[in-house]
Structures are given as C-alpha cells and as structure tokens.
C-alpha cells in the first residue's frame, strides 16, 4: 500500500539524532545494528519472521563484507513500534540494536532521488529537518 500524500514534516526536536541533517523516517522499517559479519540475510529474516512478514537487507561493502548493520521492513507499523520499544533482540548470543530507519538527506535537492533500500512498500514517511 503506497501513500500518495506528501511526507509529514517534523522539527529536528522530534528526530532521534541531535544533528540538523534532514532525513526521511521509514515507519515500516527498522535499523538493526551490531550484526556479526557472518550473519546472513536468511538468518536475519528467520529471526524477524516471528514478528510478522518482513524483508531484510544487510548493508555490505563493495567487496561483499557486511558493514555490521541492516534494515528490516514489515507490512505492519505496529510491529515496528513493538521492536523500537524493545530496543534489542538476540541472535546467536549477540545483542542486536534496534532503531528507527532514517534515510539521511544532506542536500534538499536529494529529496527527489530517494529510493527505499528494501523491496516492501513504504506507506508513511516523516521528513526530519
């Protein structure tokens, strides 16, 4: 389900980071940090499938090694809210950090160039300035 409405505007006070960089908050997506370099997308998918249908993406260097973080997109914003409140999950005796998924925008003209990194649709975005 795609929203045809413009993104909601939020002040920097409502954004999780203290910097003044603008960004888009993906309401259906979470940031997952502290990933072991050996974790695969199927393993991460298996962990988060217990919460509901999802799509996972581990961010990698050009040579294919994990950068240690990724994103998980769900069909239900309520699942994201639960995970954000939980703040961490365990995978193979490792604590993974859960956070808001924000696409940083360094220049206002980049707003037209945004493409979500995961394949599930995003329905709501908030622009933080």
DRENDO-1510 file (C-alpha; in Angstrom, 1 decimal, always signed):
<recs>
REC; n; res; u; v; w
REC; 1; UNK; +0.0; +0.0; +0.0 .
REC; 2; UNK; +1.6; +3.2; -1.2 .
REC; 3; UNK; +0.6; +6.6; +0.2 .
REC; 4; UNK; +0.2; +9.3; -2.4 .
REC; 5; UNK; +0.4; +12.0; +0.3 .
REC; 6; UNK; +3.4; +14.2; +0.9 .
REC; 7; UNK; +5.7; +13.2; +3.8 .
REC; 8; UNK; +4.9; +14.7; +7.2 .
REC; 9; UNK; +7.3; +17.4; +8.3 .
REC; 10; UNK; +8.9; +17.1; +11.7 .
REC; 11; UNK; +11.2; +19.5; +13.5 .
REC; 12; UNK; +14.7; +18.5; +14.5 .
REC; 13; UNK; +13.5; +18.3; +18.1 .
REC; 14; UNK; +11.3; +15.3; +17.2 .
REC; 15; UNK; +14.1; +13.4; +15.4 .
REC; 16; UNK; +16.2; +10.9; +17.3 .
REC; 17; UNK; +19.6; +12.4; +16.3 .
REC; 18; UNK; +20.7; +15.8; +17.6 .
REC; 19; UNK; +22.3; +16.8; +14.3 .
REC; 20; UNK; +20.5; +19.1; +11.9 .
REC; 21; UNK; +20.7; +16.7; +8.9 .
REC; 22; UNK; +17.4; +16.2; +7.2 .
REC; 23; UNK; +16.1; +12.7; +6.7 .
REC; 24; UNK; +13.1; +10.5; +5.9 .
REC; 25; UNK; +11.8; +8.3; +8.6 .
REC; 26; UNK; +10.5; +5.0; +7.2 .
REC; 27; UNK; +7.6; +4.0; +9.5 .
REC; 28; UNK; +7.5; +0.4; +8.4 .
REC; 29; UNK; +11.3; -0.2; +8.7 .
REC; 30; UNK; +13.8; -0.7; +11.5 .
REC; 31; UNK; +17.5; -0.3; +11.6 .
REC; 32; UNK; +19.4; -3.3; +13.0 .
REC; 33; UNK; +22.9; -2.7; +14.2 .
REC; 34; UNK; +25.7; -4.8; +15.8 .
REC; 35; UNK; +25.4; -7.6; +13.2 .
REC; 36; UNK; +28.2; -10.1; +13.2 .
REC; 37; UNK; +30.0; -10.2; +9.8 .
REC; 38; UNK; +28.9; -13.9; +9.4 .
REC; 39; UNK; +25.2; -13.2; +9.8 .
REC; 40; UNK; +23.3; -13.9; +6.5 .
REC; 41; UNK; +20.1; -12.3; +5.3 .
REC; 42; UNK; +18.2; -15.7; +5.6 .
REC; 43; UNK; +19.3; -15.9; +9.3 .
REC; 44; UNK; +18.2; -12.3; +10.0 .
REC; 45; UNK; +14.9; -13.0; +8.1 .
REC; 46; UNK; +14.3; -16.1; +10.2 .
REC; 47; UNK; +14.7; -14.0; +13.4 .
REC; 48; UNK; +12.3; -11.3; +12.4 .
REC; 49; UNK; +9.7; -13.5; +10.7 .
REC; 50; UNK; +8.5; -14.5; +14.1 .
REC; 51; UNK; +7.1; -10.9; +14.4 .
REC; 52; UNK; +5.5; -10.9; +11.0 .
REC; 53; UNK; +6.2; -11.0; +7.3 .
REC; 54; UNK; +9.3; -9.0; +6.5 .
REC; 55; UNK; +12.0; -8.2; +4.0 .
REC; 56; UNK; +15.6; -7.9; +5.3 .
REC; 57; UNK; +18.6; -6.1; +3.8 .
REC; 58; UNK; +22.2; -6.3; +5.2 .
REC; 59; UNK; +24.3; -3.4; +4.1 .
REC; 60; UNK; +27.6; -4.5; +2.6 .
REC; 61; UNK; +30.9; -3.0; +1.4 .
REC; 62; UNK; +31.7; -3.1; -2.3 .
REC; 63; UNK; +33.7; -6.3; -1.7 .
REC; 64; UNK; +30.7; -8.0; -0.1 .
REC; 65; UNK; +31.6; -7.9; +3.6 .
REC; 66; UNK; +28.9; -6.8; +6.0 .
REC; 67; UNK; +29.1; -3.2; +7.3 .
REC; 68; UNK; +27.5; -4.6; +10.6 .
REC; 69; UNK; +24.0; -3.2; +10.1 .
REC; 70; UNK; +20.9; -3.7; +8.0 .
REC; 71; UNK; +17.3; -2.9; +7.7 .
REC; 72; UNK; +14.1; -4.9; +8.2 .
REC; 73; UNK; +10.8; -3.8; +6.6 .
REC; 74; UNK; +7.4; -5.0; +7.8 .
REC; 75; UNK; +3.9; -4.7; +6.5 .
REC; 76; UNK; +2.6; -3.6; +9.9 .
REC; 77; UNK; +3.8; -0.4; +11.6 .
REC; 78; UNK; +2.6; -1.9; +15.0 .
REC; 79; UNK; +5.4; -4.5; +14.7 .
REC; 80; UNK; +7.9; -1.7; +14.2 .
REC; 81; UNK; +6.6; +0.1; +17.2 .
REC; 82; UNK; +7.0; -3.0; +19.4 .
REC; 83; UNK; +10.5; -3.6; +18.2 .
REC; 84; UNK; +11.5; +0.0; +18.7 .
REC; 85; UNK; +10.3; -0.1; +22.3 .
REC; 86; UNK; +12.1; -3.4; +22.8 .
REC; 87; UNK; +15.4; -1.8; +21.6 .
REC; 88; UNK; +17.4; -5.0; +21.3 .
REC; 89; UNK; +17.0; -8.6; +20.1 .
REC; 90; UNK; +19.3; -11.6; +20.5 .
REC; 91; UNK; +20.7; -13.6; +17.6 .
REC; 92; UNK; +23.3; -16.3; +18.2 .
REC; 93; UNK; +24.3; -15.0; +21.6 .
REC; 94; UNK; +24.8; -11.5; +20.2 .
REC; 95; UNK; +22.7; -8.4; +21.1 .
REC; 96; UNK; +21.4; -6.6; +18.1 .
REC; 97; UNK; +20.4; -2.9; +18.4 .
REC; 98; UNK; +17.1; -1.9; +17.1 .
REC; 99; UNK; +16.4; +1.7; +16.0 .
REC; 100; UNK; +14.5; +4.0; +13.7 .
REC; 101; UNK; +15.3; +3.7; +10.0 .
REC; 102; UNK; +16.1; +7.2; +8.8 .
REC; 103; UNK; +17.5; +8.0; +5.3 .
REC; 104; UNK; +19.8; +10.9; +5.8 .
REC; 105; UNK; +19.5; +13.8; +3.3 .
REC; 106; UNK; +22.5; +16.1; +3.1 .
REC; 107; UNK; +21.0; +18.4; +0.5 .
REC; 108; UNK; +17.4; +19.4; -0.1 .
REC; 109; UNK; +17.7; +18.6; -3.8 .
REC; 110; UNK; +18.3; +14.9; -2.9 .
REC; 111; UNK; +14.7; +14.6; -1.8 .
REC; 112; UNK; +13.8; +13.7; -5.4 .
REC; 113; UNK; +16.4; +10.9; -5.6 .
REC; 114; UNK; +15.3; +8.7; -2.6 .
REC; 115; UNK; +14.7; +5.1; -3.3 .
REC; 116; UNK; +14.0; +2.7; -0.3 .
REC; 117; UNK; +16.7; +0.1; +0.1 .
REC; 118; UNK; +14.2; -2.8; +0.8 .
REC; 119; UNK; +11.5; -4.1; -1.6 .
REC; 120; UNK; +8.4; -3.8; +0.6 .
REC; 121; UNK; +6.5; -0.6; +0.1 .
REC; 122; UNK; +6.8; +2.3; +2.5 .
REC; 123; UNK; +3.4; +3.9; +3.2 .
REC; 124; UNK; +4.4; +6.8; +5.6 .
REC; 125; UNK; +7.5; +8.9; +5.7 .
REC; 126; UNK; +8.3; +11.8; +8.0 .
REC; 127; UNK; +10.9; +14.4; +6.9 .
REC; 128; UNK; +13.1; +15.5; +9.8 .
REC; 129; UNK; +14.8; +18.8; +9.5 .
</recs>
